[in-house]
Amino acid sequence: MKKFKMIILTIIFVFFSFSTIFSAMSVDEKMLLQSIAHGTDFTNVTPYPVAFSEGLEVYPFFISFSNDFLWIISGLFKTNWSDLERGLYLSDSLPYVTGFMGGYNASTLKVISGAYFFDPFLTEEELLRQKDTSFDRNSDRYRSTEGYADPSKALFIHRVEMVLFERLRLSLNELKLIGGKYPDLSDANPFGIFHNTMGEGYSNSMLGVDFSLIPVKGWQLYGQLAVDDFLVPETESGAEDYKPTALAWGLGTRVVRKKEHFYVSPKFEYYKVYTWMYNQWLPYLRYTAKYNSQEIPIGFDYGNDMEGFLFGLDIFNDRVKYKFIIERYLKGEIDLETPYEDERKKEKESWPGPYGKTTPFFSVSFSFEIEI
């Protein structure tokens, strides 16, 4: 009986602890939608310390500190850096992240940085691949027998965000995946934009751009672009066999209206994810993270080689939130399990995808949150 009580108490503790996390996280998305209803823009980065008291706060899974200008959050939490339901370079596709993020807030200018650390476990086959330097002759350890194979995988992201005239938000983001080498201070430097990206075997960079425009009160237009690789044939013709253009973009529009005690927000979004997006020849430099041995894209939830649309409906107030989503995509033949040396990669006209014989993908989902 005593053991049973301990189990019940543990379940209650975990439930309320994660409720604390989710209530702190969800306020940010609500704040964005409420701002749109009032005709002003708000950051799409979550978590953002609008829900935290000034000073140091300690929660079961993370701590936070904020004042008028600076803030930092450290621990285990859920994150999302996108207006889109399915973010393209860092989204809530991941169940949670472990690390820290923080920033500087000067009203119309925000500088935000994050560092997230992922499970470095590799299977025996993946470890052999990680040590194999023969595929990438640009690697500085090309002639090495080990390559970069330290058990480490970390993502650093730096962002500059501007809000113009209260209705136009623009952001420029750099994401840098460091794998097979333990990160150092130069990797974590928020001002070290796009360094260690040429001729190295442990770094994979991605460019992220997003915008949000509120033409009139209660109506938002938004979009996002993620660029992993962009091949310029005139200068990189020799790289066509192994370095395809890999990018993803999404556009969306939503309306936010207040109806009595609820905000109601229907939205429509369109996505294009190139065939070889998120893929890579080295396991530690692939834009994925492992959770319970399952590999999940850090960006678009469903992976690569897809094109389609999403219709969503958000209904919420201070206590509850309901979300209804309908999605339809065309999925190509290439997925994240496809070996990067696959001969089909040489067909550059197919890089935008979806490649080959496509399969329709349809999804309907409903979720709700109750804040305690």
C-alpha positions as CSV (number, residue, x, y, z in Angstrom):
1,M,0.0,0.0,0.0
2,K,2.9,2.3,0.9
3,K,4.5,1.6,-2.5
4,F,1.2,2.3,-4.3
5,K,0.9,5.7,-2.5
6,M,4.5,6.6,-3.6
7,I,3.6,5.8,-7.2
8,I,0.5,8.0,-7.0
9,L,2.5,10.8,-5.4
10,T,5.2,10.5,-8.1
11,I,2.6,10.7,-10.9
12,I,1.0,13.7,-9.3
13,F,4.4,15.4,-8.9
14,V,5.3,14.8,-12.6
15,F,1.9,15.9,-13.8
16,F,2.0,19.2,-11.9
17,S,5.7,19.7,-12.7
18,F,5.1,19.4,-16.4
19,S,1.9,21.5,-16.1
20,T,4.2,24.2,-14.7
21,I,6.5,23.9,-17.7
22,F,3.6,23.9,-20.2
23,S,1.9,26.8,-18.6
24,A,5.1,28.8,-18.8
25,M,5.6,27.7,-22.4
26,S,2.1,28.2,-23.7
27,V,1.7,31.8,-22.5
28,D,4.2,32.8,-25.2
29,E,2.1,31.5,-28.1
30,K,-1.1,33.0,-26.5
31,M,0.8,36.3,-26.2
32,L,1.6,36.3,-29.9
33,L,-2.0,35.5,-30.9
34,Q,-3.4,38.2,-28.5
35,S,-0.9,40.7,-29.9
36,I,-2.1,40.0,-33.5
37,A,-5.7,40.5,-32.4
38,H,-4.6,44.0,-31.1
39,G,-2.6,44.8,-34.2
40,T,1.0,44.5,-32.9
41,D,3.7,41.9,-33.3
42,F,5.4,39.8,-30.7
43,T,8.3,37.4,-30.9
44,N,7.6,33.8,-32.1
45,V,10.4,32.4,-30.0
46,T,9.3,30.2,-27.1
47,P,9.9,30.0,-24.2
48,Y,10.2,33.8,-23.8
49,P,10.1,35.3,-20.3
50,V,6.8,37.1,-20.4
51,A,5.4,34.6,-17.9
52,F,8.3,34.8,-15.4
53,S,8.7,37.2,-12.6
54,E,11.7,39.5,-12.6
55,G,14.7,38.0,-11.0
56,L,15.7,34.3,-10.4
57,E,12.9,31.7,-10.6
58,V,13.4,28.0,-9.8
59,Y,11.1,25.4,-11.4
60,P,11.2,21.6,-11.1
61,F,13.0,21.1,-14.5
62,F,14.5,24.5,-15.3
63,I,15.6,27.9,-13.8
64,S,15.1,31.3,-15.3
65,F,16.4,34.8,-14.7
66,S,15.2,38.0,-16.2
67,N,15.3,41.8,-15.8
68,D,14.4,44.7,-18.0
69,F,16.9,43.9,-20.6
70,L,18.5,40.4,-20.1
71,W,17.0,36.9,-19.6
72,I,18.2,33.3,-19.5
73,I,16.5,30.0,-19.1
74,S,18.4,26.8,-18.4
75,G,17.4,23.2,-17.9
76,L,14.9,20.9,-19.6
77,F,12.1,22.6,-21.5
78,K,10.1,22.6,-24.8
79,T,11.1,25.2,-27.4
80,N,9.8,26.5,-30.7
81,W,11.2,29.3,-33.0
82,S,8.5,29.6,-35.6
83,D,5.1,31.1,-36.4
84,L,4.4,28.1,-38.5
85,E,2.7,25.1,-36.9
86,R,5.5,22.9,-38.3
87,G,8.7,25.0,-37.9
88,L,11.4,24.4,-40.5
89,Y,14.7,25.0,-38.6
90,L,13.9,24.7,-34.9
91,S,10.4,23.6,-33.9
92,D,8.4,21.9,-31.2
93,S,8.8,18.6,-33.1
94,L,11.2,17.7,-30.3
95,P,9.6,16.5,-27.1
96,Y,12.0,18.7,-25.1
97,V,15.5,20.1,-25.2
98,T,18.2,20.2,-22.6
99,G,20.4,23.3,-22.5
100,F,19.9,27.0,-22.2
101,M,18.8,30.0,-24.1
102,G,18.8,33.7,-23.4
103,G,18.8,37.1,-24.9
104,Y,18.8,40.9,-24.9
105,N,15.6,42.8,-25.3
106,A,15.6,46.4,-26.5
107,S,12.0,46.7,-27.5
108,T,12.2,46.8,-31.3
109,L,15.4,44.8,-31.3
110,K,16.0,41.3,-29.8
111,V,19.2,39.3,-29.8
112,I,18.5,35.7,-28.8
113,S,20.9,32.7,-28.5
114,G,20.4,29.1,-27.6
115,A,22.6,26.0,-26.9
116,Y,20.9,22.6,-26.9
117,F,22.6,19.2,-26.2
118,F,21.3,16.0,-27.6
119,D,21.8,12.3,-26.9
120,P,25.1,11.3,-28.6
121,F,24.4,7.6,-28.7
122,L,25.3,5.9,-32.1
123,T,24.8,2.4,-33.2
124,E,27.9,0.4,-34.2
125,E,27.1,1.0,-37.8
126,E,26.6,4.8,-37.3
127,L,29.8,5.0,-35.3
128,L,31.7,3.4,-38.2
129,R,30.1,5.9,-40.6
130,Q,31.0,8.8,-38.3
131,K,34.6,7.8,-38.4
132,D,34.7,7.4,-42.1
133,T,36.2,10.5,-43.7
134,S,36.4,9.2,-47.3
135,F,33.2,10.8,-48.4
136,D,33.9,14.4,-47.5
137,R,37.3,15.4,-49.0
138,N,36.8,19.0,-47.6
139,S,37.1,17.7,-44.0
140,D,40.3,18.8,-42.3
141,R,40.6,15.2,-41.1
142,Y,40.2,13.7,-44.5
143,R,43.3,11.5,-44.2
144,S,42.6,10.6,-40.5
145,T,41.4,7.1,-39.5
146,E,39.1,8.5,-36.8
147,G,37.6,11.7,-38.2
148,Y,35.5,13.5,-35.6
149,A,33.9,10.8,-33.4
150,D,33.7,12.2,-29.8
151,P,30.3,11.3,-28.3
152,S,28.9,14.8,-28.5
153,K,26.1,16.5,-30.5
154,A,25.1,20.1,-29.8
155,L,23.1,22.8,-31.6
156,F,23.9,26.5,-31.3
157,I,21.5,29.1,-32.6
158,H,21.9,32.8,-32.8
159,R,19.1,35.2,-33.8
160,V,18.7,38.9,-34.5
161,E,15.0,40.0,-34.6
162,M,13.7,43.4,-35.5
163,V,10.1,44.8,-35.2
164,L,9.3,47.7,-37.6
165,F,6.3,50.0,-37.1
166,E,4.9,47.4,-34.6
167,R,3.5,45.3,-37.4
168,L,6.5,43.9,-39.3
169,R,8.8,41.4,-37.7
170,L,12.0,40.2,-39.4
171,S,14.6,37.8,-38.1
172,L,17.9,36.4,-39.3
173,N,19.0,33.1,-37.6
174,E,22.2,31.0,-37.8
175,L,22.1,27.4,-36.6
176,K,25.3,25.5,-36.1
177,L,25.4,21.8,-35.4
178,I,28.6,20.7,-33.8
179,G,29.0,16.9,-33.8
180,G,31.9,14.5,-33.1
181,K,33.8,17.2,-31.2
182,Y,33.1,18.6,-27.8
183,P,32.0,22.3,-28.3
184,D,34.3,25.0,-27.1
185,L,33.8,28.7,-26.3
186,S,34.3,29.8,-29.9
187,D,31.3,27.5,-30.9
188,A,29.1,29.1,-28.2
189,N,30.1,32.7,-29.0
190,P,26.8,34.4,-30.0
191,F,28.8,36.8,-32.3
192,G,30.7,34.1,-34.1
193,I,28.3,34.0,-37.1
194,F,29.0,31.2,-39.7
195,H,32.5,30.4,-38.5
196,N,34.0,26.9,-38.6
197,T,31.9,26.0,-41.6
198,M,34.3,25.7,-44.5
199,G,36.8,22.7,-44.7
200,E,35.8,21.3,-41.3
201,G,34.4,17.9,-40.5
202,Y,32.5,18.7,-37.3
203,S,30.2,21.6,-38.2
204,N,27.0,21.9,-40.2
205,S,25.4,25.3,-40.5
206,M,21.9,26.3,-41.5
207,L,20.5,29.7,-42.3
208,G,17.0,30.6,-41.1
209,V,14.9,33.6,-42.1
210,D,11.4,34.4,-41.0
211,F,8.9,37.3,-41.2
212,S,5.6,38.3,-39.8
213,L,3.3,41.1,-41.2
214,I,0.1,42.3,-39.6
215,P,-1.6,44.4,-42.4
216,V,-4.6,45.1,-40.3
217,K,-5.6,44.4,-36.7
218,G,-6.3,40.7,-36.3
219,W,-4.8,39.4,-39.6
220,Q,-1.2,38.0,-39.9
221,L,0.9,36.9,-42.9
222,Y,4.0,35.0,-42.0
223,G,6.7,32.8,-43.5
224,Q,9.9,31.0,-42.9
225,L,12.9,29.9,-45.0
226,A,15.6,27.3,-43.9
227,V,18.7,26.8,-46.0
228,D,21.0,23.9,-45.3
229,D,22.9,23.9,-48.6
230,F,22.6,26.0,-51.7
231,L,24.7,24.9,-54.6
232,V,25.9,27.6,-57.0
233,P,26.7,25.7,-60.2
234,E,29.0,28.4,-61.6
235,T,31.3,28.1,-58.6
236,E,30.6,24.6,-57.1
237,S,30.1,22.5,-60.2
238,G,32.4,19.8,-58.8
239,A,30.1,19.4,-55.7
240,E,27.0,18.5,-57.6
241,D,27.5,14.8,-57.0
242,Y,27.5,15.0,-53.2
243,K,26.2,18.4,-52.0
244,P,22.6,19.0,-53.3
245,T,20.7,22.2,-52.7
246,A,18.6,21.5,-49.6
247,L,16.2,24.0,-48.3
248,A,12.6,24.4,-47.0
249,W,10.1,27.1,-46.9
250,G,6.6,27.7,-45.6
251,L,4.0,30.5,-45.9
252,G,0.9,31.0,-43.7
253,T,-1.9,33.4,-42.9
254,R,-4.2,33.5,-39.8
255,V,-7.0,35.6,-38.4
256,V,-7.4,36.2,-34.7
257,R,-10.7,37.4,-33.3
258,K,-12.0,37.6,-29.7
259,K,-15.4,36.1,-29.2
260,E,-16.8,36.7,-25.7
261,H,-14.3,34.9,-23.4
262,F,-12.3,33.1,-26.1
263,Y,-9.8,34.0,-28.8
264,V,-10.5,32.2,-32.1
265,S,-7.8,31.8,-34.7
266,P,-8.2,29.9,-38.0
267,K,-5.0,29.6,-40.2
268,F,-3.8,28.2,-43.5
269,E,-0.2,27.2,-44.2
270,Y,1.7,25.8,-47.2
271,Y,5.0,23.9,-47.0
272,K,7.8,22.9,-49.4
273,V,10.6,20.7,-48.0
274,Y,13.3,19.8,-50.5
275,T,14.3,16.2,-51.1
276,W,17.6,16.1,-49.3
277,M,16.8,18.5,-46.5
278,Y,18.0,17.5,-43.0
279,N,20.0,14.6,-44.4
280,Q,23.8,14.4,-44.2
281,W,26.5,11.7,-44.6
282,L,27.7,12.0,-41.0
283,P,25.2,10.9,-38.2
284,Y,26.3,13.7,-35.8
285,L,25.8,16.4,-38.4
286,R,22.4,15.3,-39.5
287,Y,19.6,17.8,-38.4
288,T,17.9,15.2,-36.2
289,A,17.9,14.4,-32.5
290,K,17.4,11.0,-30.8
291,Y,14.7,10.4,-28.2
292,N,14.4,6.8,-26.9
293,S,16.4,5.7,-30.0
294,Q,13.9,7.4,-32.3
295,E,15.4,10.0,-34.7
296,I,13.3,13.1,-34.9
297,P,13.9,16.1,-37.3
298,I,14.9,19.2,-35.5
299,G,12.8,21.2,-38.0
300,F,9.8,20.0,-40.0
301,D,8.0,17.3,-38.0
302,Y,7.6,14.8,-40.9
303,G,11.1,15.0,-42.4
304,N,12.1,15.8,-45.9
305,D,10.9,15.4,-49.5
306,M,7.4,16.7,-48.9
307,E,5.0,19.4,-50.1
308,G,1.5,20.2,-48.9
309,F,-0.7,22.3,-46.8
310,L,-2.2,22.6,-43.3
311,F,-5.4,24.1,-42.0
312,G,-5.6,24.8,-38.3
313,L,-7.9,26.3,-35.7
314,D,-6.8,27.6,-32.3
315,I,-9.3,28.4,-29.6
316,F,-8.1,29.6,-26.1
317,N,-8.6,31.7,-23.1
318,D,-6.6,32.1,-19.9
319,R,-7.4,28.6,-18.7
320,V,-7.8,26.3,-21.7
321,K,-6.5,25.9,-25.2
322,Y,-7.9,23.8,-28.0
323,K,-6.2,23.0,-31.3
324,F,-7.6,21.3,-34.4
325,I,-5.4,20.5,-37.4
326,I,-6.0,19.0,-40.9
327,E,-3.0,18.3,-43.1
328,R,-2.3,16.9,-46.5
329,Y,1.1,16.4,-48.1
330,L,2.7,14.5,-51.0
331,K,5.7,12.5,-49.8
332,G,8.5,11.5,-52.1
333,E,10.6,8.4,-52.2
334,I,13.5,9.9,-50.2
335,D,13.5,9.9,-46.4
336,L,16.1,10.5,-43.7
337,E,17.0,6.8,-43.8
338,T,18.1,7.1,-47.4
339,P,21.9,6.8,-47.6
340,Y,23.4,10.1,-48.5
341,E,25.5,8.5,-51.3
342,D,22.3,7.3,-53.0
343,E,22.7,7.6,-56.8
344,R,19.4,9.5,-57.1
345,K,21.0,12.5,-55.4
346,K,22.9,13.3,-58.6
347,E,19.6,14.1,-60.4
348,K,19.7,17.8,-59.6
349,E,16.4,18.6,-61.3
350,S,14.7,16.5,-58.6
351,W,16.3,18.3,-55.6
352,P,13.1,20.4,-55.0
353,G,11.0,17.2,-54.9
354,P,8.9,15.4,-54.0
355,Y,11.1,12.8,-55.8
356,G,9.8,10.0,-57.9
357,K,6.6,8.1,-57.1
358,T,4.8,10.2,-54.5
359,T,2.5,9.0,-51.7
360,P,-0.4,11.1,-50.3
361,F,-0.1,11.8,-46.6
362,F,-3.2,12.9,-44.6
363,S,-3.5,13.7,-41.0
364,V,-6.2,15.0,-38.6
365,S,-5.4,15.9,-35.0
366,F,-7.0,17.5,-32.0
367,S,-5.4,18.5,-28.7
368,F,-6.2,20.6,-25.7
369,E,-4.3,22.0,-22.7
370,I,-5.7,22.9,-19.3
371,E,-3.6,25.2,-17.1
372,I,-3.6,24.5,-13.4
